[in-house]
Structure formats: C-alpha cells, structure tokens
Amino acid sequence: MSWLYLSAVLMAITAFIHSWAGEKRLIGPLLKSSQPPLNNAQSRHILRSAWHLTSGFMVLCAIVIAVPDTPSPALRVIGGFWLALGLFSLLSSRGRHVGWPTLTASGALALVGSWT
C-alpha cells in the first residue's frame, strides 16, 4: 500500500508544480499576448481555467490512488496513463519538460502498488 501513497504524493506535488510554475512561466506570460485567439477576455479565461482544471484532475487521480480498496484495474489504468504521459513528455521534449520525472515515477509507483 505504501507504493500507492508515494504515487499519490508525487501526483499531488506534480499538480502543485503544474499549476504554480505553469502560471508563472507559461500561462501568465502567454495571456499577456494580444494576438488572436488570446485577444479577448473569454479566451484568456478559458485557457487559464483549462490549465488549472488539469491540475485538479491530477489531484483527483492522487485521491483515487490513495483511497483504500480502489480496484486494481483502476489503479493500473491511472498508473499506465501517468507512465505513458511521462514517457511521452520525456521523448517529445527530449528531456526538457520539467514534469516528466514526476509523471513517470507517479505512474510507475501506481503500477507497482496495483500488483502488491
């Protein structure tokens, strides 16, 4: 069970970093642009909301992983998705995406925990 808790903690940390660092380094500067499609308030609001909604879903995954007696198939689907997302981030960014280690580790830990 401790593998699952480690996975959940890493997922929550990833969500926090995604929301905080993404706002400072990506979303905030991007939304200062006045170029289409970001030249209206509604588009900027939707983009910012979608970014932070992603972080919310990361926390939701962490909660599902940490809940006792979550079915193993659900743990494997979530773990496999996080692992695949981490490896995709690693490969597509050639290692420059800051989140690939925690995404990958969270998924791997969830998968290990689902079999123990």
N, C-alpha and C positions, 0 to 999 in steps of 0.2 A: 504493500500500500504506500510506502514511502516514496516509491518512484512516481506515483501519481501526484502526490503532494509536491514533489520537486518540480514536476512538469507544470502543475497549476501555478506555482510561484513564478516560474520562468515566464509562463504565459501572461501573468499579471504584470510582471516587470516589462515585458515586451509591449504590452498595451500602454503602459505609462510612458515609456520611451517613444512609442509611435505617436501618441497624442502630443506630448510636450515638445519633443525635438522636431517632429513634423510641423507643428505650428510655428516654431521659431525659424526653422531652416527652409521649409518648403511652402507650406500653405500661406503663412503670413506674407512673405515676400511676393509670392505668386499673386495673391489677391490685391496687391497694390498696383498691379498692372491695369491699365485702362483699355487694353486691347480686347477685341471680341474673342471669345464669348464672355470675358470677365468684365465687360464694361457696364454691367447693371447689377444692382444690389441683390436681386433674386439669385442670379447665377453664383455670385460670391457666397451667398448664404448656403445654397445647396451644396457647393463644393466643400465648404468648411464643415457643414453638418455631416456629409458623407464620410469625410476623413475621420471625424471623431466617432461616428457610428461604427466604423471598422474597429476602432479601439474598444468600443463597447462590446462588440461581438467577440473580441479576443478575451475580454473578462468573462463573458458568458461561457466560452469554451473552458476557461480555467475553473469556473464553478462546476460545470458538468463533470470535468475530470476529477475534481476533489470530492464530489458527493459519493459517500459510501454506496456500494452496490449498484453503481452505474453499470449497465450491461457491457460485457466485453466487446461486442460488436460496435457499440457506440464509441467506446474508448479507442478502438482500432481505426475507425473512420476518422475521428478527430485527430488522432496521433498521425495517421498516414497523411492527412491533408496538411498538417503543420510541417511534417517532414518534407513532403513534396514542395510546399511553398518555400521552405528554407533552402532546399537544393536548387529550386528554380531561381531564387534570388541570388544565390551564390554564382550560378552559372551565367545567368543573364547579365549580371553586373560585373562579372569577372572578379568577384570578391570585394567589390567596393560598397555594396549595400550593407549598411551598418547592422541591419537586423537579421542577416542570415544565420549567425551563430545561435541566437536565442530561439529563432523559429525552428531551426533544425533540431536543436537539443530538446526543446519542448516536445516536439513530435516523437523523437526517439525515446524519450523518457516515458511518454504516454503509451507507446507501443510496448516497451519493456514491462511497464506496470500492468498492461492489459493481459499479459501472459503469466504473471506471477500470482 
